[in-house]
Amino acid sequence: MENTPADSLNEKPATPAAAATAEKPKNEWKDLGLFLVKLALIVFVVRSFIFSPFSIPSESMMPRLLIGDYLFITKWNYGYSKHSLPWSLPLIPGRIFPGTPARGDVVVFKAPGHNGEDWIKRVIGLPGDSVQVVNGQVILNGKAIPKQKVADLELPVTPNFTNCPTLFQGVSAKGDPVCKLPRFRETLPGGKSYDVLDQGLTPQDNTEVFHVPAGHAFLMGDNRDNSTDSRFSQPPEGQGIAYVPLENIEGKAVLSFWSTDGSANWFLPWTWFTAARWSRIGEGF
């Protein structure tokens, strides 16, 4: 239907401001930049204060953790310090909302004397505790921690686990090469139990008495003959960590969310699934 002269008289011309608004082009690059900034801020907050992922780089926490395991750590359990933030940004003075870990907790922390490296170990001694190892048995506050022999750990030899001493090399029921390592069950005061590996007497199986100072923790790896931990002094005298300041602890290990035996090829997607150790996914601590 055509406009009549009366209709034309009733139409209002667009104002200059409205015309400018309508004609203003949308800045897609600016929108993308704002989105990326918001996303980075969300990731920063989540990783710093809620939870973050961690991958296992060594054999020091076998049998509970193997090279190729990926896990989540929660960040709020023991309070926050600069080490809670990426790159240990010095934005938090000291420690806020402080908490003390429980004996037996598996924690991720900044290793003292190791250039800001993230390590993972088990908490054995708390401030005021005395810790000693005698013939491979942990003595906590003058009392031996119960250590019971259990079934050997039978671990397949895979691309990310080839370091099996000759004494413990064997074959599985299917004829595949495996490593059969002596395994024991330790039980801490309070009832926390976990498995450890002990291949026999080594120099680190007999130590001095360690007195854990205030504000620190004594940490050990579950693979007792292959763990550089609080039994050893920090560099340059040693390669260990000695007593770890509580403010260095970043979080508590809570859940394994992925595990691979190292045989996957990035360019062959189906190998991502054949390399997965499905039985280890979803394990808690």
N, C-alpha and C positions, 0 to 999 in steps of 0.2 A: 504494500500500500504506500502510495507516495505521500510525502509530507505536504500538509496544507500550509499556507502562509501563517495561519495562527499557530500551528505546531512549531514552525521555525522560529517564531517570535518567543515561544516559551523556553526554547533550549538556551542554556547558559554557556557562554564560551569558557573554555578551560583557562584557569588562572596560570600565570607564569610558573608559580611554585609547583602546581600539580603537574604541569607539563615537564618540568625539570626532573621531578621524581619519577615520572613514567619513563623518561628517556635515559635515566642514569643506568649505565651498564653494571651488571653484577660482577664484582671482582672475585673470580673463582680462585685465584692464587692466594688472595688474602684469606678467604674462607678455609682453604686447605691448610694454610699456615696456622690459623687459629685452632683448627681441629687437631693438628699434630701437636701443638703446644698443650692443649687440654689432655690429649692422650698421654703425652710424656709425663705430665703432672700426675695423672691417675696412676700410671705405672710406678712412678717414684714413690708415691704415698703407699701403695699396696706393698711394694717390695721392701720399703723401709719400716713399716709399722704393722703389717698384717701377716703376710707370708711371702716366702721366696723359694725358688728351686735351688737345688744343689746337686752336683754330680760327683760320684766317688772316683778319685784319681789314683788310689793306692790300695794295697792289701792290708793296711794296718787295722781295719775294723772287721776283718773276716772272723767268724763266719756270718755275722749278721749282715754285713755290707760287702759287696763284691765290686770290683772295677766294672763299670758299665751300668751300675745302679743309679737311678735318679730319684730324688726324694724332695718332699716339701718340708721346710722348717717354718714354725710359727715364731713371730718376732716379739710378741708381747709378754712372754712368760717371765722374763727376768729383768724387765725394764728396758730403757733405751739409752744409748750413748752415741757418740759420733760414729762408732763402728756399726751401728744399725743402718747407717746411711751408705749409699753407694760411694765407693772410693774413700770411705771414712771422712766425709766432709765435716769440718769442724764447726757444725751448726748447733750441736747440743753440748753444753758444758757439763762435764762429769757424767752422772747417771741419773735419769729421772724415772719415777715409778719403779724403784729398784726391787728386785726379787732375788732369792737365792735358789739355785738349782737343787734338786733332790739327788742324793746318791743313786747312781744308776742311769740318770738321764744321759742321752746321747745328744751332744751339743756341737754346733758349728761356731767357730771363734776365729779371731785374728791371732795367728800364731806369733807370740812375742819373739823378736829377733829374726823374723823371717820375711821382712820386707812386705808386710801386709797381706801375706798369703792366708787364705781361708783353709782351716783344717777342721777335721771332725774326730772327736774322741768321746770316751765315756767318763762321766764324773765319778770319781772314786772317793776323794777326800774333800771335805768342806773346811771353812775357816775354823781353826782350833783343833782339827783332827791331826793324829799322827798316822803316817802310812809307811809301811816297810814291806819288802818282798823277801821271803825266806824260802829257798828251795822251790821257787815258783809259786808259792802260796802267799796271797796278800794278807798282811797283818794290819788290821784297822783298829786304832786305839788300843793296842795290846792284845787284841783277840783275832784269831785266825778266821778268815772268811771261808765258810764251807766250800769245798771244791770237790765235786764228784765226777768220776769218769763216766762218760756216756758214749753212745755209738760214734764211731769215727765219722768225720765229714768226708763224704765222697763227692768230689768236685770234678766235673768234666774238664779236660784240658781243651781250652778254646783260645782264639786269637788274643783275647785280653786276660788270659790266665795260662801262662806257660811255665811259671816259676815253681815247679814242684821238685823238692829234693828227691834224689834217687831212691832213698830209703822208703819213701811213701808213694812211689809210682806203682800203678797197678792197672787193671782193666775191669771194665764193668761187665755185667751179665751179658750185654750185647757185644762185648769184645772191643769197646771203645776205650781209649786211654783215659784214665782218671787219676786223681790225686787223693789218697786216703790219709787225712790228717787227724792226729789225736785231738779229741774234743772233750771239754769238761764243762760242767755246769757250776757256776758260782752263784751264791745267794747272799746278798747284802743284808745288814740289819734293816728290819722293816719288811723283808720278804721279797725284794726285787731280785729276780733271777735272770740270767742271761748266759749264753754259751761263749766260751773262750777257746782258743787254740794254744797248745803248748807242746812243742816238738821234743822237749827234753831240756836238761839244765844248760843254761847259757849264762854269760856274765851278768846280764840284766835280771836274772832270776834270784840274785842275792844283792840287796841294796842296803844303804844306810837307812836310818830312821829319818823320815821327812816330817817336819812340823809345818803344817799349812798356815801361813800368816793370815791375818784379817784381810778381808776384801779379795781373797784369792781362792782358787780351786786346784785340786790335784787331779789330773786327767790321764787316763791310760787307754791304749788301744786294746781291742779284744784279741787281736793276733799278737800274743805276748812276746813272741820271739822275732817279730817283724814290725815293731812299732816304735817310732821315735817320739817319746812323750815326756811326761813330767818326771820320769826317772832319770832323765838326762838334762844337763845344764844347757842354757841357751848359747848360741854362737857369741863370741868366737871360740870360747873354750870347748863347747860341745855342739851337737846338732839337734838338741831337744828343745823343750819349751819351758822347763822348770815349772814354777807355780804360775798359773794363768790368772791375771786380774779379771774379776767378775765383769768389769766394764768391757772387756774384750769379747765376751760371749754375745753372739749375734742372735741366736735362736735355738729352739729345741726341735730335733728331728721327730716328725710325727707320722709320715706315710711315704712309702715307696710308690711312685706313680709310673715308673718305666724301668725296664732292665734289658740289656742287650749283651750278647756274648762276644760282640766285636766282629762278627763275621759278615755284617751287612755291607753292601756296596751302595753308596748314595745314588749311583746311576742305574741301579737295578731295584726298583721299588719293592718287588716281591720279597727280596731278601731282608727288608726291614721287619717282616713278619716272621720269617723263618729264624732270624737271629734273636728274636725276642724271647726272654725267659719269663713266660707268662705266669708261672707259679709264684714268682717273686713280686709281681705287681699287686698292689693293694695291701701289702704287709705293713702293720703298724709297729710301734715301738713300746 
